Each structure stands twice: as C-alpha cells, then as structure tokens.
Amino acid sequence: MYAIPRPEHPRPQFERDSWINLNGEWSYEFDFGGSGRDAGRELFKSKGFGGRIVVPFCPESELSGVGHKDFIENMWYHRRISIPAEWAGRRVILHFGGVDYESETYIDGASVANPHFGGSASFELDITPFVRAGECHDLVVRVHDNTRSGDEPRGKQCCDFKSRGCSYTRTTGIWQTVWLEAVAPEGLKRVQIVPDFDGSRFIVTPSYYSVADGCRFRATLLDGDSAVAVADGAAIDGVPAVLQIPGEAKPWSPESPFLYGLRLEVVAPDGDVVDSVRSYAGLRKVHVEGDRFFLNNRPLYFRLVLDQGFYPDGIWTAPSDEALRRDIELSMAAGFNGARLHQKVFEERFHYWADRLGYLTWGESASWGCNPAKTPAARNFLPEWAEIVERDRNHPSIVAWTPFNETWGVASAAENREHQRTQIDAYNLCKAIDPTRPVNDASGHIHALTDLWTTHSYSRGPQLAKEFAEGGEKGVWTPERFKAWTCPYRGQPYILDEFGGLKWIKEGDAAFADNTWGYGNDIPDLDTLYRIIEEEVDAILAVPNMCGWCYTQLTDVEQEQNGIYCYDRTEKFDMARIRAIFSREPKWAAAN
C-alpha cells in the first residue's frame, strides 16, 4: 500500500477529527508559455495531466519525483478528491499549507475563489458549493511564480539557474501539506490564544464561519486528561473566553516547556456539541523593559542560531516530521537556546516541536526579492505578512517577529522614505494582529520603527571588538553606509543577530566545491576555527548591554558551507567544544 508522505496533522494547535490528507501522487503539467487558461487549452478543466509529482514536495526537489531545476513560471496540478458521505450538511474546507507564489483553485472546471497571493502563507478555501457528499471531483490548481520579478517575496531562492553565494535552489508550487476538513456550518474558523502570565490565565478569542443564534462557545483548559478550568459564553465573533488557572500555574519556559491542553467547542442550543477542536497553549510572557528582553519577568539572553530550513532532498519541505524535531535537537545539542528562522516561514509542525521542546524562535518572512520601496512589492508583502502573523501567533516558542531582513540597497532619500514607510506599515500591522510580542522591523542595517535594535557583522574577533568600541558606551555599532538611512537608536535591547558564518568544508563533503561560499577562506585548521569563534563570542559578551546574538548558521546549505552541521545533518566539529563555546552567557544572564 502506498504510504502518504508527511501523514501527520499539519496544524497541531487546531485539530479536528474529520480531515483527509491529500498528500501523495498528483498529476502535473508545466505551462512555460503561460497559455493554460487560453481557449483551446483550458487546463483548468483537466481530468489529469501526463506528469506525476509527489505532493507536498516542490517540482525542483528529488522527493517530488520530478527534480526540474530550471525556472518554472507556470504549472498545473490535478488530483481526484472524494468527499465522504458522512460529511453531508457540513462545510468542506480545502487547506493549503503553502503554495509558491500565486495560485488559483478549480473544482470540476469552476474557479473556487480569487487567486491567492503569497508563497509562504497558509490559506483555506470553502469549497462547499462546488462539491457533493459521497461523490468524487476533479481538483485542479494553477500556479504562477515569477521569482525574478522583484515584486514577490522569495527568501533565499536563487535568481540564477545555478545556486550561488547565499542563494539556493528554488521552490515552486505546492510545498506544504494539502488537506480537506469537514466543519459544522457554525464551526470555529480560528482562535487567538493570549497567555496572561501575571494573571495566571488564558484569554481565548474565537471567530466562526457563521454565527447561529443560541450557540455557545466552551473552552476547557486541560492538564493532561484533567480539566483545570472551563469558560462558557455566547458564540459571538471577537467575544473572548477567560480561563483562570486555579492554584499554582505551570509556566512555559525553555527549562520547563509545559503545555496546557485546550478543548474548544461550539455547543448548539439543544446541548449537542457541533464542533470540537483540540489545541494547546503555553503560559508565558515576553516583553521589553529599557534595553533588556524579558521572558516570564526575568531577563533573557539570546544564544540563537540562524536556521534557513533547507533540506537536500526536499528543499523548503522537510522530508519528515521527525526531521523537523531533529533540527531543533541538533541546535540545542550545540549549545543554542533558540533560532532566528531566516528568510522562510517555517511550517506549523516545526513550531509545534519548538513549543514541545522549549526552543525560542524569531518568526521571519521570506522578504528578499521584494523591494519595500516599490508599491507593487509592498502591496504583495503586507497582506501576506498579516496572514503569517495571524497563523502563528498562538505558539509560545515564538518570542519576536521580524518582517524584513537586511533592508539595504537604498539609493536616495526619496527611496528611503518609501522603504521605511513599508517597514513602519509592517510593524504596525504586526502590532495590530499580535500586540504581545516585540517586533524587530528589520534584522540588521536600516531600522525605521523597532522594539529591538539588531545589527549584523561578520568581522573577526578583534575587529568586532573595535566596532563595538566605536559604538560608544552602549556599543551600538551601525555600518557607516547605513547611518544616513536608519532611524536613531532609542535604547532598545541590542542584539547582534548575525555573526560568524565561518567557512569550513568537512573532508569528503565538497559536493559544491566549484562555487563553495562562506565568510573567509583563510582558516587553516580546526583549532584556528574554534579560536576564532571563541574570540567573536568573547567580543560580544564584553558588551554590557548586549542581549544576545545569532550565529550563522545551523547547517551548510548547498554551496554555503558555514554550518555547525553538514547539509545532511552529520557533525562537522567536536560538538562538546562547540557546545562549550555557545553555552556561555554574561554574568547578569547566568545569575537569572
């Protein structure tokens, strides 16, 4: 029997029993001329294409069974879907974990909705009017992806045929799980879960597919199988339920990542439960006071690693759920307490494992390729960023948001005004959707409006110390070429959120040797490499108000061979020595 790839439920924080995983073999056709909707072709009416592809892996990947490495601006997918007879009377929701970049969905030749724009954001479509319980239908998905346009967020996808520098193999089309779900007409569409650490309670705010008179919303907080608290009230969009924890609450922290269970129900006037969702939550608090970052009211020092989430066989898609967990475990084994998730929106299963394992993360968009100073690019970026924050805001492991990375390339004051306008819009949008977390408007370089002050430097130890000295009493250093464009430092927590990146090729691991890349080609041996890393960490620890750092990077990625681990996740170094270096903290942090 054919095994469904990535069979686990893709949304552990919002899980119903009635769902069908649509991963597996689909048919496909490339549409290099972009003529698939033209008269005479009309591929949206297809009953099946000639090619075969394994979803959820992109066609560039080996796991997809296709492995097409050149640019794909247009392609089409098809598969038959069967709607269970017992789903009669319920809404049928079609979910896509991720489709890069623009997609339009058809059922039996009819367009289900306007196209969705955004290669990183998950989305759903209510296909109830287009399907019938107990019958089969033709599902067709059209994809358009213009990586070179300058208007689409693409992250680290390379704009050349061959990967180079810090840009890698592209991802086109479906790259996360696709699934069907049956939901009651009055069912929950989403919830926002806000932990109130100081008040020992959770505030759960629901929204619904439709609101029926007399229905109620019931939220039950669980410690294992035992109910801890219950809140019950009218089922009205935006009206919260408050779950007060009696007695001594169990906080979530890296040292003790306790998760409360949640049962979320919609109850009909006659008392029947018409919708039931399983979820969970962690009781924790993150906030900024002056130049310190606090977790659960205690100062926190970040020891982060840059994680780009690429895989040799799946590219943007992890080959298995276990691979997601393993990456976190490898990072923690190397001495890091979290990750800056870099230029990629990680799937919800990754955040689930971070929640379970007590791993701190910064959520980031795939902003590269999208010029914030251009109106079409800003128009594409902002609504997708809103979808990303809304999807992931309930995960306790995410402690900060980063809309942009390295916002540089500004050529004039007029361009900088538009550039910063988009940054400020992204900051304000993020705060409107999730006011509970600090926002790092741009990781490194040009800041406009930010709760955290971050910068990047790949200088070696002595030069790094010199740069901090140039930053004055606070050590806040800004590269000269960005001083004219960035806003003034206002005393925020200061974090060096990229450094290191030391190139080292493990013997026998030179698959990309013809264009291998990293910071520095002058490291003669491993003892020298360890010494350089120690010197750089020493320079950072000597800055008294520094709140942490982020080392580049967790693994090699294709030709970029500056990871702590190889691309296949095997060890490159003496991990006990690596852990000893990256586990160090300043005295003020160790005392907390």
N, C-alpha and C positions, 0 to 999 in steps of 0.2 A: 504494500500500500504506500502511495506517495506521501511523504511527510511534508506538512505545511511548514515553510520556513518562518521563523520568528512567530511561533504559535501563541505566545503569551499575550495576555490582555494588554493593549498599548497604553491604557490610562488607569493605572492603579489607584489614583485618587478620585476616580469617578467611574465605578464599575457596576454594570448591571449583568444579570444572568443571561438575558436574551440578546445574544450577539453572535455574529458569524464572521470569522476571519476570512478575508478574500485574498490573502497572500497565496502564492503558488504560480502555476503556469498560466500566463495570459498570451494572447497573440498581439503582434505589433507590426507597424509599418512606418518606416522613415518617410518623411514628406519634405525632401530637400528643396523642392520648388515652392512649398507653401500653398499648394493648389488643392489641398484635400477637401476644402469646402466648395470648390467651384462646381458648376453644372458639368455633368459628365463624370465627375469623380464621386463627390458626396460621400466621403469616407465615414461620416457620422452615422450613416445607415448600415454600416458593415455588420455582417454576420460572422466575421472572423478574418484575420489577416494571415499572411503567409509565414511571418516570422514568429518565433517562440521566445518569450522572455520570462524570467522568474522574478516576480514581484515579492518583496519590496526593493529589489536591488536595481540600481540605475543601469542603463544600457552600456555605460562605459566600464562597468565593473565585471570582474570574472564571475562572480556569484550569480549575475543575471543570466549567464549563458550566452551573452552577446559579445561583450568586450570590444565595442566600437569606440575607438579613442579620438576620432576626429570630431569636429563641431557638428552638433545636431540642433538646428534651429526649430524644426517642427517634427513631431512624431505623433502617432496614434496608437492607442491601446484598445483591446477588446477582450471581454470575457462574458460568459453567460452567468447570470445570477438567478438563484431560486429563492423565492420568498415563502417561508413556511406557512402552511395553512393556519397554524395557531396564532399567527401574527395578525389575523383579521381584526379590524377595529382599532389597531394601534398605528401610530406614526412609524414610518420606516425611514431611518436616518442613515445616510451614507457618509462615512467619515474617511478623510484622507489625512494621514499623519504629516505628509509633506509632499508637494509636487513642485518641481522647479522648472519654469517660473510661472508662466500664465497657463491656466488650464480651463477647459470647458467640458462639461459632462453631458452625455446624451443617454437617454433610455429609449430603446426601440426607435431611434432616429430623431427623437424630440429633445431639444435642449432643455435641461432641467433648470438652469439658472444662468445669470450673467457670469462671465468668466471670473475666476478667482485669480488675483494677482498677488504674488509673494511666494518665493521658493522655500522659505523657512517656516512659515506659519501653518499650523494645522487648521483645517476647516471642515465644515459639515454641510450637507445638503439634505433638505427634507424632500425625499422622492416619493412620498405617499401618493400624490395624484398620478404618478406615472407607472405604478406597479400594482399588482393584484396578488393577494394572499393565495398561496397554493399554485402559483404559476411561475414560469421562467421568462426572463427578459434579457435583451442584449444591452450590455453596458459598454459604452464607448467613451474614451477620454482623449481629448485633443490637447496637446502640449505645445507651447511656443516658448523658446528660451534663447534670447539674443544676448549672450554673455558679453559680447564686445560693445554693447550699446552705450555704456557709460551711464545708463539710467536705471539699471537693475542691480540691487544688492547681490553680490555673488560670492563674497567672502574670499577664500584663497583659491578659487577656481582660475586656472591659468588662461590668459587670452592669447597665448601662442599654442601651436599644435603640441609642442613638447614642453613638459613641465620644466620650470627653471626657477632659480632663486628660492623664494618662499611662496611660490605659487605652484599648484599641483593639478592633478587630473580632475577634469570637470565632472559635474553631476547634472544629468538632465532627466526631467520627468519624475515619475513616482520613485521616491526613495525612503518612504516610511510605510508602515502598515496601512492597509485599506480594510475597512470593516463595515458591516451592516449592524444596525441596532434597532430593536423594537422598543418603542416608548409609548406610554399612555398619552392620550391627547392632552391631558393636564400635567404631564410629567415635567420633571426638573430639566431645565436647559443647562444651567450652571449654578455654582455657588461660589461665593467668596468667603474664605475662612480666615478671620483675623485673630491671631492669638493675643490676648491681653495678659502678658506675663505678670505685671504688677497686681492685676486684679484677679489672677487665678481663674481665668475664664476664656472661652472662645466665643466670638461673635460670628455667626453664620448667616450670610445674606443670600437668599435664593432668587433666582429668576426662572420663569416657566415658559414652556412652549405656548400654553394658553392658560388663563386663569378662570376656573369654574367656581361659581357661587357655592359657598358652603364647604369647599375643600379646605383641608388644614395641612400645615407643614409641621412635621415632627422630626426633631433631631435628637439622636441618642448618642451620648459620649460613652465609650467603652474602654475599660482597662482589661485587656484580654477578652474574656467572654462576659465579664460583669459590667452591667450598666452603672455608670458613675453619675450621670446627670441626664435629664430629659427636658427638652423645651418644646412646647406645643403652641401653635398660634395659627391664625388665618393665613391661607396660602395666597399671599399678595406679593407681586414683584417688588423687591427692594426693602421689604419689611424684615428686619433681622430676628433671628432666634438667639438667645443668650444662654450659653451652657456654663453655669457656675460650678466649679470643681469644689466639692466639699473636702474639708480636712486639708491634708498636706498634698499639694500638687506635685506632679512629676515633670520637671522641666526637660526640654530637649537641649542637648549640648554635644559637642564633639566627644567629650568624655563619657557621656551617657545619653545616647540618641534615642530617648524614649518616645514612642509614638502612640498616641491615643487612637483607638478606632472610632469611626463615625458611621452611624446608620442614618441615612437621610430618606424620609418617606413622605409621600403625598397620600393623604387619607381622605376618602370620599365621605360625603355626608352620612352614608349608612354605616361607616366604620371600616369599610374594606380598604386595604392598602392597595392603591392603584399604581404606585411607582415606588421602587426601593433601590437606593444606590449605596454601595459600600465606598467608604473613603477613610481617610486618616488625617491626623494633624499633629504638629509638634508645638508645645508651649515654649516659645522663646521670644526674645525681644532684641532687636538691633537698633541702635541709634548713635548719633554723633553728638559729642559734647566738646566744644572747643576743637583742639587738634587731636582728639582721641576717638577711636571707634570702640563702641561697647557692645558686648553680647551678654544678655541677661544681667545688665548693670555692672559688668566687670570689663575693664579694658582688654581689648583683644589685639594680638599681634599676628598679622597675616604672614604665613610661610607658604606661599602659593606656588603652583607650577602652571605654566602655560600648557593648556591641553587643546589640541586642534581637532581631535575626534576623527582622524582619518584611519582607515584600515586597508591593508594591502589588497584584500580580496573584495571588500565591499565599498571602498572609498568613503563616502559620507555615512554609510549604513553599517552598523556593527553586525558581524556575522551571526551573533547570538546574544541572548540576554546575559549569559554568563560572561561574555567579552566585555560588556559594559561594567559589570561588577568588578571584573578582574583589573580593569584600568584604574579604578579607584583604589583597589587594594595595592596595586603596584606603586601608586603615588604615595600612599600612606607608609608603605614599607621603605620608601626613600626618604622619609622624614618630613613630608609636606602635610599641612593640615587642611589643604583645600586646593582649588584650581580656579584660575581665570579661564573660563570656557571661551575660546578665542575664535572669532570670525566664523562662528557656526552656532546655530540654535540646536542644542542637544535634545534628543528625544525624551519624552516623559519617563521612559523606563530608566534612563540614566539618573534623572533627578530622584526617582524612587529609591535607587540604590544609594545615592548620596544621603537621602533622608534616613535610610536604614542604618548606614554605616557612620553617620556623624561627620560628614565631609562638607566643608564650607565651599561655596561656589559663588562666582560673579556671573550673572547671566548677560550675554552679549549678543548683538545681532551679527549678521554677515554683511556688514556695511560696505566693505571695499567693493569698488566697481560702481559706486553710486555717489556722484559728486553732490554734496549737500548744498552747494551754491547754485545748482541748476534746478529750476522749478519742476520739470518732469521727474527728476530724480527724487526731490523732496516729496513730491506727490506720491511716488511709489513707496518711499521709505516709511513715512509716518503711519499710514493705516496698518501696514504690516507689523511695525513695532508695537502698535497698540494690541494687535492680536497675540503677539508673542508674550507680552507682559500679562495680559489677561489669562492666557492659558496656564502660565507657570507661577503665578503669584502666590499660590497656596503651599508651595514647597518650602518647608522650614530651612532646608540646606542652602537655599539661595539667599544671600545676605546683602547683595548690592546689584544694581543694574548698570550696564554700560552700553548706551545706544551706538556709539561710534568708536572706532579705533584709529589712532594716528591721523587726525584730521589735519593734513598738511597739503602743500601744493597751491596755497593761496597766492595769487599773482598781483592783487590790487586791493585797495581799501574797499572798493565797491563790492568786489567778490567776497571779501571777508565779512562784510555786513550780511550778505545773503547766507553765507556759510554759517555764521553764528546765529542768524535768525532760525535756521533749521535746527541747530543744536538746542537752542532755547525752547523751540516748539517740542522737540523730542523729550527734553527734561520735563516740561510742564505736562505733557501728555502722560508721561510715566507717573508723575506725582498724582495726577487726577485718577488714574486707574489703580495705583498702589501707593498710597502715601506712607506706607510703613517702612520703606527701605530707603537708604541713601542712594543717590544717583551719581555716577561718575560719567559726566556728559561725554567725555572723550578720553579714552585711555592714551595718555601721552600727548604732549605737544599743545595744540590750541584748545584752550578752555573758553567757554562762554558763560555758563551758569552751572555750577557743580557743587556737590556736597563733599566730594573727595578731590584732593589735588594729587594727580598722578603724573609721572613723567617716565621716560624710557632712556636708558643709557647702556650701551654695550662696551663702554670703556673698561679697561683692566683696572685692578685694584688701586694703584697709586693715582691714576688719572681720575678714577671715580671719586676718590677722597678729595682730590683737588677741585672737582666740580662741586661737591657738597660745600667745600670751604668757600667757593665763590658765591654760594647761596646765602652767605651771611649767618646770622645767629641761628636761624631756623634750618639752614642747609637746603633751602628750597631753590633748586637749580633749574633754569629754563634755558635750553639751547638758544644761542644768540639769534638764529634765523627765525625763531618763533616769537621773540619778545614783542615785536611790533603788532602781532596779531592776537595774542592771548589776553584774556582779562587779568586783572591783578589778583595776586594771592591774598585771600582774606582770612587766613588762619585755619583752614580746613585740615583734617587729617591728611598727612603727607605719606605717599606710598610710591616706591619705585616699582611700578608694575610690569616692567620688562628689563631684565639684565641677563648677563651670562651668554647663553647661546653658543657655547664653546664647541667648535667642530672637532669631532673625534670619530674616526672610522674604525670600527672593530675589525680585527684581522679576519678576512674571509667574508666580510659584509660590504663589499664595494660594488653592488649591483648598479649604482648610479654614478660610478666613478668618473665618467666623462664630463659631467657637469655638477659634481657634488658641491654643496654650498653650506656655509655656516660662518660664524664670526671668528676669523683667524685661521691661518694655515701654518702657524709657527710654533705649534705645541709639539715638542719632540717626544715626550713620553708621558705616561700616566701620572707619575709623581708630580710633574710640572703642572698637569691639568688640575690635580687635586689642590696644589698650592695656589693656583690662580683663583679657583672657586673660593677657597678659604679667604684669600685676600679681599675678594669682592664682597663676601659676606661680612668680613671684619669692617670694611669701609661703611657698609650700610648700618651695621649695629652701632657704630660710633656716632651716628646722627641721633641726638637725644629725643627729638620729637617725631622720628620716623615711626610709622605704624605698621610697617611690614614691607614685603617685597614679593615679586613673582619672577621665578627663574624660567628661562626659555631653554628647553621645553621638556615635556614628559617623554615623548618618543621621537625618534627620527621620523620624518615624513618624506617618502620618496627620496629626492636628491638632497633634501635638507637634513644633514646628518649631525645634528647637535643635540640629540635627545639624551636623557638619562638612560633610556632603554632603546634597543634597536626597533626598527619598524615592526618586526614580527613579535615584539614584546619580550624578547630574550634580554638577558642582562649584558651590559657593556662594561660595567665597572665593579669594583669592590663595594658592594652595597652597604656593608657595615660602615665603611669610611664615608660614603656618600650620605648615609643617614646621620652620622655624627655631625657633619657639616650643616645639613639643612634642618636639623632639630634645634639649633641654637636660637636663643631669644635674648633680648636685652634684660637686664636685671629687673626693671619695673614690670615687664611682662611675666617673667618667671615667678615673680612674687604673687601674681594673681592667679 
